[in-house]
Amino acid sequence: MSMMKEFKEFAVKGNVVDMAVGIIIGVAFGKIVSSFVADVLMPPIGLLIGGVDFSNLAIILREAADGGEAVAMRYGVFLQSVLDFIIVAFAVFLAVKALNSMRKKEAETPAQPPAPSAQEQLLMEIRDLLKNQPQ
């Protein structure tokens, strides 16, 4: 089997396509959550703690000197990333929980038997007529 044929079989499988769609949606969802955290949640939190913007929090390890840049440990950016992760993880948890709840309800609901075909319907009518006939 040629390498191109094997690659084609691998790439066209449903799981690979589903995974690619999931990754694309995940990246877009990540951007939405990051914007929500940075633009909606963090301003009130920063206001509550005295107007501090987390992304500007840093410890200066070495001041800028002789035209060089300062060396800083920017722990505020790290805190922002941790907060983003927590919110994304919580949102995914809620989505998975809702999906599992829907699946559970679906599994508990008894399936309706399929409607009898026209032939089966006719046979049932004949049977009922024969039962009701006087002997």
PAMARRO-996037 format. One record per atom (N, C-alpha, C, O): atom name; x, y, z. Coordinates in steps of 0.05 Angstrom, whole numbers, plus 32768, in hexadecimal, padded with zeros to 4 digits. Example, Ala and Ser with C-alpha at 12.3 -4.5 7.8 and 13.67 -1.06 7.14 Angstrom:
BEGIN
+------+------+------+------+
| lopa |   xx |   yy |   zz |
+------+------+------+------+
|    N | 8108 | 7F8E | 809C |
|   CA | 80F6 | 7FA6 | 809C |
|    C | 8108 | 7FBE | 809C |
|    O | 811D | 7FBE | 80A9 |
|    N | 8101 | 7FD3 | 808E |
|   CA | 8111 | 7FEB | 808F |
|    C | 8102 | 8001 | 809D |
|    O | 810C | 8017 | 80A1 |
+------+------+------+------+
END
This chain:
BEGIN
+------+------+------+------+
| lopa |   xx |   yy |   zz |
+------+------+------+------+
|    N | 8011 | 7FE9 | 8000 |
|   CA | 8000 | 8000 | 8000 |
|    C | 8012 | 8019 | 8000 |
|    O | 8025 | 801B | 8010 |
|    N | 800C | 802B | 7FEE |
|   CA | 801D | 8042 | 7FEC |
|    C | 8019 | 8055 | 8004 |
|    O | 8004 | 8055 | 8011 |
|    N | 802C | 8066 | 8009 |
|   CA | 802A | 8078 | 801F |
|    C | 8014 | 808C | 801B |
|    O | 8006 | 8093 | 802E |
|    N | 8010 | 8096 | 8003 |
|   CA | 7FFA | 80A9 | 7FFD |
|    C | 7FDF | 809C | 8003 |
|    O | 7FCD | 80AA | 800D |
|    N | 7FDC | 8083 | 7FFB |
|   CA | 7FC2 | 8076 | 7FFF |
|    C | 7FBD | 8072 | 801D |
|    O | 7FA6 | 8076 | 8026 |
|    N | 7FD2 | 806A | 802C |
|   CA | 7FCF | 8068 | 8049 |
|    C | 7FC8 | 8082 | 8056 |
|    O | 7FB6 | 8084 | 8068 |
|    N | 7FD5 | 8097 | 804D |
|   CA | 7FD0 | 80B2 | 8058 |
|    C | 7FB3 | 80BA | 8052 |
|    O | 7FA6 | 80C6 | 8063 |
|    N | 7FAA | 80B5 | 803A |
|   CA | 7F8F | 80BC | 8032 |
|    C | 7F7B | 80AE | 8043 |
|    O | 7F67 | 80BA | 804D |
|    N | 7F7F | 8094 | 8048 |
|   CA | 7F6D | 8085 | 8059 |
|    C | 7F6C | 8090 | 8076 |
|    O | 7F57 | 8091 | 8083 |
|    N | 7F84 | 8098 | 8080 |
|   CA | 7F86 | 80A3 | 809B |
|    C | 7F78 | 80BE | 809C |
|    O | 7F69 | 80C3 | 80AF |
|    N | 7F7D | 80CF | 8089 |
|   CA | 7F73 | 80EA | 808A |
|    C | 7F55 | 80EC | 8086 |
|    O | 7F48 | 80FF | 808F |
|    N | 7F49 | 80D9 | 8077 |
|   CA | 7F2D | 80DA | 8071 |
|    C | 7F1C | 80CC | 8086 |
|    O | 7F03 | 80CE | 8085 |
|    N | 7F28 | 80BE | 8098 |
|   CA | 7F18 | 80B0 | 80AD |
|    C | 7F08 | 80C5 | 80BD |
|    O | 7F11 | 80DB | 80C0 |
|    N | 7EF1 | 80BD | 80C5 |
|   CA | 7EDF | 80CF | 80D4 |
|    C | 7EEB | 80DA | 80ED |
|    O | 7EE7 | 80F1 | 80F4 |
|    N | 7EFB | 80CA | 80FC |
|   CA | 7F06 | 80D3 | 8115 |
|    C | 7F19 | 80EA | 8111 |
|    O | 7F1A | 80FD | 8120 |
|    N | 7F29 | 80E9 | 80FC |
|   CA | 7F3C | 80FE | 80F6 |
|    C | 7F2E | 8118 | 80EF |
|    O | 7F35 | 812D | 80F9 |
|    N | 7F1A | 8116 | 80DF |
|   CA | 7F0A | 812E | 80D7 |
|    C | 7EFC | 8139 | 80F0 |
|    O | 7EFC | 8151 | 80F4 |
|    N | 7EF0 | 8128 | 8100 |
|   CA | 7EE3 | 8131 | 8119 |
|    C | 7EF7 | 813F | 812B |
|    O | 7EF1 | 8154 | 8137 |
|    N | 7F0E | 8134 | 812E |
|   CA | 7F23 | 813F | 813F |
|    C | 7F2B | 815B | 8134 |
|    O | 7F2F | 816E | 8144 |
|    N | 7F2F | 815D | 811A |
|   CA | 7F36 | 8177 | 810E |
|    C | 7F21 | 818C | 8113 |
|    O | 7F27 | 81A3 | 811A |
|    N | 7F08 | 8185 | 8110 |
|   CA | 7EF2 | 8198 | 8115 |
|    C | 7EF2 | 81A0 | 8133 |
|    O | 7EEF | 81B7 | 8139 |
|    N | 7EF6 | 818C | 8144 |
|   CA | 7EF8 | 8192 | 8161 |
|    C | 7F0E | 81A5 | 8168 |
|    O | 7F0A | 81B7 | 8178 |
|    N | 7F25 | 81A2 | 815B |
|   CA | 7F3C | 81B3 | 8161 |
|    C | 7F36 | 81CF | 8157 |
|    O | 7F3B | 81E3 | 8165 |
|    N | 7F2B | 81D2 | 8140 |
|   CA | 7F24 | 81EC | 8135 |
|    C | 7F10 | 81FA | 8147 |
|    O | 7F13 | 8212 | 814D |
|    N | 7EFB | 81EC | 814F |
|   CA | 7EE7 | 81F8 | 8160 |
|    C | 7EF3 | 81FF | 817B |
|    O | 7EED | 8213 | 8187 |
|    N | 7F05 | 81ED | 8185 |
|   CA | 7F12 | 81F3 | 819F |
|    C | 7F23 | 820C | 819E |
|    O | 7F23 | 821B | 81B1 |
|    N | 7F32 | 8210 | 8188 |
|   CA | 7F42 | 8228 | 8186 |
|    C | 7F30 | 8241 | 8186 |
|    O | 7F36 | 8255 | 8193 |
|    N | 7F1B | 8240 | 8177 |
|   CA | 7F08 | 8257 | 8176 |
|    C | 7EFB | 825B | 8191 |
|    O | 7EF9 | 8272 | 819A |
|    N | 7EF4 | 8246 | 819F |
|   CA | 7EE8 | 8248 | 81B9 |
|    C | 7EFC | 8253 | 81CD |
|    O | 7EF5 | 8263 | 81DE |
|    N | 7F15 | 824C | 81CA |
|   CA | 7F2A | 8256 | 81DC |
|    C | 7F2E | 8274 | 81D9 |
|    O | 7F32 | 8282 | 81EC |
|    N | 7F2C | 827E | 81C0 |
|   CA | 7F2D | 829B | 81BB |
|    C | 7F16 | 82A9 | 81C8 |
|    O | 7F19 | 82BF | 81D4 |
|    N | 7EFE | 829E | 81C6 |
|   CA | 7EE7 | 82AA | 81D2 |
|    C | 7EEA | 82AB | 81F1 |
|    O | 7EE4 | 82C0 | 81FD |
|    N | 7EF3 | 8295 | 81FC |
|   CA | 7EF6 | 8295 | 821A |
|    C | 7F0C | 82A8 | 8222 |
|    O | 7F09 | 82B6 | 8236 |
|    N | 7F22 | 82A9 | 8213 |
|   CA | 7F38 | 82BC | 821A |
|    C | 7F2E | 82D8 | 8219 |
|    O | 7F34 | 82E8 | 822B |
|    N | 7F1E | 82DF | 8205 |
|   CA | 7F13 | 82FA | 8203 |
|    C | 7F00 | 82FF | 821A |
|    O | 7F00 | 8315 | 8226 |
|    N | 7EEF | 82EB | 8221 |
|   CA | 7EDC | 82EE | 8237 |
|    C | 7EEB | 82F4 | 8251 |
|    O | 7EE4 | 8305 | 8261 |
|    N | 7F01 | 82E5 | 8256 |
|   CA | 7F10 | 82E8 | 826F |
|    C | 7F1E | 8303 | 826E |
|    O | 7F1C | 8312 | 8282 |
|    N | 7F2C | 830A | 8258 |
|   CA | 7F3C | 8323 | 8257 |
|    C | 7F2A | 833C | 8257 |
|    O | 7F30 | 8350 | 8264 |
|    N | 7F14 | 833A | 8248 |
|   CA | 7F04 | 8353 | 8243 |
|    C | 7EEC | 8356 | 8255 |
|    O | 7EE1 | 836C | 8259 |
|    N | 7EE2 | 833F | 8260 |
|   CA | 7ECA | 8341 | 8270 |
|    C | 7ECF | 833B | 828E |
|    O | 7EC6 | 834A | 829F |
|    N | 7EDD | 8326 | 8294 |
|   CA | 7EE2 | 831E | 82B0 |
|    C | 7EF8 | 832E | 82BE |
|    O | 7EF5 | 8336 | 82D5 |
|    N | 7F0E | 8331 | 82B0 |
|   CA | 7F25 | 833D | 82BD |
|    C | 7F22 | 835B | 82C5 |
|    O | 7F2B | 8363 | 82DA |
|    N | 7F15 | 836B | 82B5 |
|   CA | 7F11 | 8387 | 82BE |
|    C | 7F03 | 838A | 82D9 |
|    O | 7F0D | 8399 | 82E9 |
|    N | 7EEC | 837C | 82DD |
|   CA | 7EE0 | 837F | 82F8 |
|    C | 7EF2 | 8373 | 830E |
|    O | 7EF3 | 837E | 8324 |
|    N | 7EFF | 835D | 8309 |
|   CA | 7F11 | 8351 | 831D |
|    C | 7F28 | 8364 | 8323 |
|    O | 7F2F | 8368 | 833A |
|    N | 7F33 | 8370 | 830E |
|   CA | 7F49 | 8384 | 8312 |
|    C | 7F3F | 839C | 8322 |
|    O | 7F4D | 83A6 | 8333 |
|    N | 7F26 | 83A4 | 831D |
|   CA | 7F1A | 83BB | 832B |
|    C | 7F17 | 83B4 | 8349 |
|    O | 7F1C | 83C4 | 835A |
|    N | 7F0E | 839B | 834E |
|   CA | 7F0A | 8393 | 836A |
|    C | 7F24 | 8392 | 8379 |
|    O | 7F24 | 8397 | 8391 |
|    N | 7F3A | 838B | 836C |
|   CA | 7F53 | 8389 | 837A |
|    C | 7F64 | 83A2 | 8377 |
|    O | 7F7C | 83A2 | 837A |
|    N | 7F57 | 83B8 | 8370 |
|   CA | 7F65 | 83D2 | 836F |
|    C | 7F6F | 83DA | 8354 |
|    O | 7F83 | 83E8 | 8352 |
|    N | 7F62 | 83D1 | 833F |
|   CA | 7F6A | 83DA | 8324 |
|    C | 7F82 | 83CD | 8319 |
|    O | 7F8E | 83D7 | 8306 |
|    N | 7F8A | 83B6 | 8324 |
|   CA | 7FA1 | 83A8 | 831A |
|    C | 7F9A | 8398 | 8301 |
|    O | 7F86 | 8389 | 8301 |
|    N | 7FAA | 839B | 82ED |
|   CA | 7FA7 | 838B | 82D4 |
|    C | 7FBA | 8373 | 82D7 |
|    O | 7FD2 | 8377 | 82D8 |
|    N | 7FB0 | 835B | 82D8 |
|   CA | 7FC0 | 8343 | 82DC |
|    C | 7FD7 | 8341 | 82C7 |
|    O | 7FED | 8339 | 82CE |
|    N | 7FD1 | 8348 | 82AF |
|   CA | 7FE5 | 8344 | 829A |
|    C | 7FFD | 8356 | 829E |
|    O | 8012 | 8351 | 8292 |
|    N | 7FFB | 836B | 82AE |
|   CA | 8012 | 837D | 82B3 |
|    C | 8021 | 8376 | 82CC |
|    O | 8035 | 8382 | 82D2 |
|    N | 8018 | 8362 | 82DB |
|   CA | 8026 | 835A | 82F3 |
|    C | 8040 | 834C | 82EC |
|    O | 8041 | 8339 | 82DC |
|    N | 8056 | 8355 | 82F8 |
|   CA | 8070 | 8349 | 82F2 |
|    C | 8084 | 8350 | 8308 |
|    O | 8080 | 8363 | 8317 |
|    N | 8098 | 833F | 830A |
|   CA | 80AE | 8344 | 831C |
|    C | 80C6 | 834B | 830B |
|    O | 80CE | 833B | 82FA |
|    N | 80D2 | 8363 | 830F |
|   CA | 80E9 | 836B | 82FF |
|    C | 8101 | 835E | 830B |
|    O | 8109 | 8363 | 8322 |
|    N | 810E | 834D | 82FB |
|   CA | 8126 | 833F | 8304 |
|    C | 813F | 8351 | 82FF |
|    O | 8152 | 8350 | 830E |
|    N | 813F | 835F | 82E9 |
|   CA | 8155 | 8371 | 82E3 |
|    C | 8149 | 8389 | 82D3 |
|    O | 813B | 8385 | 82C0 |
|    N | 8150 | 83A1 | 82DC |
|   CA | 8146 | 83B9 | 82CF |
|    C | 8153 | 83BC | 82B3 |
|    O | 8168 | 83B0 | 82AE |
|    N | 8146 | 83CB | 82A2 |
|   CA | 8151 | 83D0 | 8288 |
|    C | 816A | 83E1 | 828B |
|    O | 816A | 83F5 | 829A |
|    N | 817F | 83DA | 827D |
|   CA | 8198 | 83E9 | 827F |
|    C | 81A7 | 83E8 | 8265 |
|    O | 81A6 | 83D3 | 8257 |
|    N | 81B4 | 83FD | 825E |
|   CA | 81C5 | 83FF | 8246 |
|    C | 81B6 | 83F7 | 822C |
|    O | 81C0 | 83E8 | 821C |
|    N | 819D | 8400 | 822A |
|   CA | 818E | 83FA | 8212 |
|    C | 8182 | 83DE | 8211 |
|    O | 8174 | 83D8 | 81FE |
|    N | 8187 | 83CE | 8225 |
|   CA | 817C | 83B3 | 8226 |
|    C | 8161 | 83B3 | 8233 |
|    O | 815A | 83C6 | 8242 |
|    N | 8152 | 839F | 822F |
|   CA | 8137 | 839D | 823B |
|    C | 8139 | 8392 | 8258 |
|    O | 814C | 8385 | 825F |
|    N | 8125 | 8399 | 8267 |
|   CA | 8124 | 838F | 8283 |
|    C | 811D | 8371 | 8282 |
|    O | 810F | 8368 | 8270 |
|    N | 8127 | 8363 | 8296 |
|   CA | 8120 | 8347 | 8299 |
|    C | 810A | 8346 | 82AE |
|    O | 810F | 834E | 82C5 |
|    N | 80F3 | 833B | 82A7 |
|   CA | 80DD | 833A | 82BA |
|    C | 80CF | 831F | 82B9 |
|    O | 80CD | 8312 | 82A4 |
|    N | 80C7 | 8317 | 82D0 |
|   CA | 80B7 | 82FF | 82D3 |
|    C | 809A | 8308 | 82D3 |
|    O | 8090 | 8312 | 82E6 |
|    N | 808C | 8303 | 82BD |
|   CA | 8071 | 830D | 82B9 |
|    C | 805C | 82F9 | 82C3 |
|    O | 8050 | 82EB | 82B3 |
|    N | 8059 | 82F8 | 82DD |
|   CA | 8047 | 82E4 | 82E9 |
|    C | 802A | 82EC | 82E4 |
|    O | 8018 | 82DB | 82E6 |
|    N | 8024 | 8304 | 82DE |
|   CA | 8008 | 830D | 82D8 |
|    C | 7FFE | 82FF | 82BF |
|    O | 7FE6 | 82F7 | 82BE |
|    N | 800F | 82FC | 82AA |
|   CA | 8007 | 82EE | 8292 |
|    C | 8001 | 82D1 | 8298 |
|    O | 7FEE | 82C5 | 828E |
|    N | 8012 | 82C5 | 82AA |
|   CA | 800D | 82AA | 82B2 |
|    C | 7FF3 | 82A7 | 82C1 |
|    O | 7FE4 | 8294 | 82BC |
|    N | 7FED | 82BA | 82D3 |
|   CA | 7FD4 | 82B9 | 82E2 |
|    C | 7FBC | 82BB | 82CF |
|    O | 7FA8 | 82AD | 82D2 |
|    N | 7FBF | 82CC | 82BB |
|   CA | 7FAA | 82CF | 82A6 |
|    C | 7FA6 | 82B4 | 8297 |
|    O | 7F8F | 82AC | 8292 |
|    N | 7FBC | 82A7 | 8290 |
|   CA | 7FB9 | 828E | 8282 |
|    C | 7FAD | 8278 | 8293 |
|    O | 7F9C | 8268 | 828A |
|    N | 7FB4 | 8278 | 82AD |
|   CA | 7FA8 | 8264 | 82BF |
|    C | 7F8A | 8269 | 82C2 |
|    O | 7F7A | 8257 | 82C1 |
|    N | 7F82 | 8283 | 82C4 |
|   CA | 7F66 | 8289 | 82C6 |
|    C | 7F57 | 8282 | 82AC |
|    O | 7F41 | 8277 | 82AD |
|    N | 7F63 | 8287 | 8295 |
|   CA | 7F57 | 827F | 827C |
|    C | 7F53 | 8261 | 827B |
|    O | 7F3E | 8257 | 8273 |
|    N | 7F67 | 8252 | 8284 |
|   CA | 7F65 | 8234 | 8284 |
|    C | 7F4E | 822B | 8296 |
|    O | 7F3F | 8219 | 828F |
|    N | 7F4C | 8237 | 82AE |
|   CA | 7F38 | 822E | 82C1 |
|    C | 7F1C | 8233 | 82B5 |
|    O | 7F0A | 8223 | 82B7 |
|    N | 7F19 | 824A | 82A8 |
|   CA | 7EFE | 8250 | 829C |
|    C | 7EF8 | 823E | 8285 |
|    O | 7EE2 | 8234 | 8282 |
|    N | 7F0C | 8239 | 8274 |
|   CA | 7F08 | 8227 | 825D |
|    C | 7F02 | 820B | 8267 |
|    O | 7EEF | 81FE | 825D |
|    N | 7F11 | 8201 | 827B |
|   CA | 7F0C | 81E7 | 8286 |
|    C | 7EF0 | 81E5 | 8292 |
|    O | 7EE3 | 81D0 | 828F |
|    N | 7EE7 | 81FA | 82A0 |
|   CA | 7ECD | 81F9 | 82AB |
|    C | 7EB7 | 81F9 | 8296 |
|    O | 7EA3 | 81EB | 8298 |
|    N | 7EBB | 8209 | 8281 |
|   CA | 7EA8 | 820A | 826B |
|    C | 7EA6 | 81EF | 825D |
|    O | 7E90 | 81E6 | 8256 |
|    N | 7EBD | 81E2 | 8258 |
|   CA | 7EBD | 81C7 | 824C |
|    C | 7EB0 | 81B3 | 825E |
|    O | 7EA1 | 81A2 | 8255 |
|    N | 7EB5 | 81B5 | 8278 |
|   CA | 7EA8 | 81A4 | 828C |
|    C | 7E8A | 81A6 | 828A |
|    O | 7E7B | 8192 | 828A |
|    N | 7E80 | 81BF | 8289 |
|   CA | 7E63 | 81C3 | 8288 |
|    C | 7E57 | 81B8 | 826E |
|    O | 7E42 | 81AC | 826E |
|    N | 7E66 | 81BC | 8258 |
|   CA | 7E5D | 81B1 | 823E |
|    C | 7E5C | 8193 | 823E |
|    O | 7E48 | 8187 | 8235 |
|    N | 7E70 | 8186 | 8249 |
|   CA | 7E71 | 8169 | 824A |
|    C | 7E5C | 815E | 825D |
|    O | 7E4F | 814A | 8258 |
|    N | 7E58 | 816C | 8273 |
|   CA | 7E43 | 8164 | 8286 |
|    C | 7E27 | 8166 | 8279 |
|    O | 7E17 | 8154 | 827D |
|    N | 7E22 | 817B | 826A |
|   CA | 7E08 | 817E | 825C |
|    C | 7E05 | 8168 | 8247 |
|    O | 7DEF | 815C | 8244 |
|    N | 7E1A | 8162 | 8239 |
|   CA | 7E19 | 814D | 8224 |
|    C | 7E14 | 8132 | 8231 |
|    O | 7E04 | 8123 | 8227 |
|    N | 7E22 | 812C | 8247 |
|   CA | 7E1E | 8112 | 8254 |
|    C | 7E01 | 8111 | 8260 |
|    O | 7DF5 | 80FB | 825F |
|    N | 7DF6 | 8127 | 8269 |
|   CA | 7DDB | 8127 | 8273 |
|    C | 7DC7 | 8121 | 825D |
|    O | 7DB4 | 8112 | 8261 |
|    N | 7DCC | 812D | 8246 |
|   CA | 7DBA | 8128 | 822F |
|    C | 7DBC | 810B | 8226 |
|    O | 7DA8 | 80FE | 8220 |
|    N | 7DD5 | 8100 | 8226 |
|   CA | 7DD8 | 80E4 | 821E |
|    C | 7DCB | 80D1 | 8232 |
|    O | 7DBF | 80BD | 822A |
|    N | 7DCC | 80D8 | 824B |
|   CA | 7DC0 | 80C7 | 8260 |
|    C | 7DA2 | 80C7 | 825D |
|    O | 7D95 | 80B2 | 825F |
|    N | 7D96 | 80DF | 8258 |
|   CA | 7D79 | 80E0 | 8254 |
|    C | 7D71 | 80D1 | 823B |
|    O | 7D5C | 80C4 | 823A |
|    N | 7D82 | 80D2 | 8226 |
|   CA | 7D7C | 80C4 | 820D |
|    C | 7D7D | 80A6 | 8212 |
|    O | 7D6C | 8097 | 8207 |
|    N | 7D90 | 809D | 8222 |
|   CA | 7D92 | 8080 | 8228 |
|    C | 7D7B | 8076 | 8239 |
|    O | 7D72 | 8060 | 8237 |
|    N | 7D71 | 8088 | 824B |
|   CA | 7D5B | 8080 | 825C |
|    C | 7D40 | 807F | 824E |
|    O | 7D2E | 8070 | 8256 |
|    N | 7D3D | 808F | 823A |
|   CA | 7D24 | 8090 | 822B |
|    C | 7D21 | 8077 | 821A |
|    O | 7D32 | 8070 | 820A |
|    N | 7D0B | 8068 | 821F |
|   CA | 7D07 | 8050 | 820F |
|    C | 7D03 | 8056 | 81F2 |
|    O | 7CF4 | 8069 | 81EB |
|    N | 7D0F | 8047 | 81E1 |
|   CA | 7D0D | 804B | 81C4 |
|    C | 7CF1 | 8042 | 81BB |
|    O | 7CE8 | 802D | 81C4 |
|    N | 7CE5 | 8051 | 81A9 |
|   CA | 7CCB | 8049 | 819E |
|    C | 7CD0 | 8032 | 818A |
|    O | 7CE2 | 8034 | 817A |
|    N | 7CBF | 801E | 818B |
|   CA | 7CC2 | 8008 | 8177 |
|    C | 7CBB | 8014 | 815C |
|    O | 7CAA | 8025 | 8159 |
|    N | 7CC8 | 8009 | 8148 |
|   CA | 7CC2 | 8014 | 812D |
|    C | 7CA5 | 800D | 8125 |
|    O | 7C9A | 7FF9 | 812D |
|    N | 7C9A | 801F | 8116 |
|   CA | 7C7E | 801B | 810D |
|    C | 7C7D | 8002 | 80FB |
|    O | 7C8F | 7FFD | 80EB |
|    N | 7C67 | 7FF3 | 80FD |
|   CA | 7C66 | 7FDB | 80EC |
|    C | 7C64 | 7FE3 | 80CF |
|    O | 7C58 | 7FF7 | 80C7 |
|    N | 7C6F | 7FD1 | 80BE |
|   CA | 7C6E | 7FD6 | 80A2 |
|    C | 7C51 | 7FD2 | 8098 |
|    O | 7C40 | 7FC8 | 80A7 |
|    N | 7C4C | 7FD9 | 807F |
|   CA | 7C31 | 7FD6 | 8074 |
|    C | 7C29 | 7FB9 | 8073 |
|    O | 7C12 | 7FB2 | 8079 |
|    N | 7C3C | 7FA7 | 806E |
|   CA | 7C36 | 7F8B | 806D |
|    C | 7C2F | 7F81 | 8089 |
|    O | 7C1C | 7F71 | 808C |
|    N | 7C3E | 7F89 | 809D |
|   CA | 7C38 | 7F81 | 80B8 |
|    C | 7C1D | 7F8C | 80C1 |
|    O | 7C0E | 7F7E | 80CF |
|    N | 7C18 | 7FA4 | 80BA |
|   CA | 7BFE | 7FB1 | 80C1 |
|    C | 7BE7 | 7FA0 | 80B5 |
|    O | 7BD3 | 7F9B | 80C3 |
|    N | 7BE9 | 7F98 | 809C |
|   CA | 7BD5 | 7F89 | 808E |
|    C | 7BD1 | 7F6E | 809C |
|    O | 7BBB | 7F65 | 80A0 |
|    N | 7BE7 | 7F61 | 80A3 |
|   CA | 7BE6 | 7F47 | 80B1 |
|    C | 7BD8 | 7F49 | 80CC |
|    O | 7BC9 | 7F38 | 80D4 |
|    N | 7BDE | 7F5F | 80DA |
|   CA | 7BD1 | 7F63 | 80F4 |
|    C | 7BB3 | 7F68 | 80F1 |
|    O | 7BA3 | 7F5E | 8101 |
|    N | 7BAB | 7F76 | 80DC |
|   CA | 7B8E | 7F7A | 80D7 |
|    C | 7B81 | 7F5F | 80D1 |
|    O | 7B6B | 7F5A | 80DA |
|    N | 7B8E | 7F4F | 80C0 |
|   CA | 7B82 | 7F34 | 80BA |
|    C | 7B80 | 7F23 | 80D3 |
|    O | 7B6C | 7F16 | 80D7 |
|    N | 7B94 | 7F24 | 80E4 |
|   CA | 7B94 | 7F15 | 80FD |
|    C | 7B7C | 7F1E | 810E |
|    O | 7B6E | 7F0D | 8119 |
|    N | 7B79 | 7F38 | 8111 |
|   CA | 7B63 | 7F42 | 8121 |
|    C | 7B48 | 7F3B | 8116 |
|    O | 7B36 | 7F34 | 8125 |
|    N | 7B45 | 7F3B | 80FC |
|   CA | 7B2C | 7F33 | 80EF |
|    C | 7B26 | 7F15 | 80F4 |
|    O | 7B0F | 7F0E | 80FA |
|    N | 7B3B | 7F05 | 80F2 |
|   CA | 7B37 | 7EE8 | 80F7 |
|    C | 7B30 | 7EE3 | 8114 |
|    O | 7B20 | 7ED1 | 811A |
|    N | 7B3B | 7EF2 | 8127 |
|   CA | 7B34 | 7EEF | 8143 |
|    C | 7B17 | 7EF6 | 8149 |
|    O | 7B0A | 7EE9 | 8159 |
|    N | 7B0E | 7F0A | 813C |
|   CA | 7AF3 | 7F14 | 8141 |
|    C | 7ADD | 7F05 | 8132 |
|    O | 7AC5 | 7F0A | 8136 |
|    N | 7AE4 | 7EF2 | 8121 |
|   CA | 7AD0 | 7EE3 | 8111 |
|    C | 7AC3 | 7ECE | 8123 |
|    O | 7AD1 | 7EC0 | 8132 |
|    N | 7AA9 | 7ECC | 8120 |
|   CA | 7A9B | 7EB7 | 8130 |
|    C | 7AA2 | 7E9B | 8124 |
|    O | 7AA5 | 7E99 | 810C |
|    N | 7AA3 | 7E87 | 8135 |
|   CA | 7AAA | 7E6D | 812B |
|    C | 7A93 | 7E5C | 8127 |
|    O | 7A96 | 7E45 | 811E |
+------+------+------+------+
END
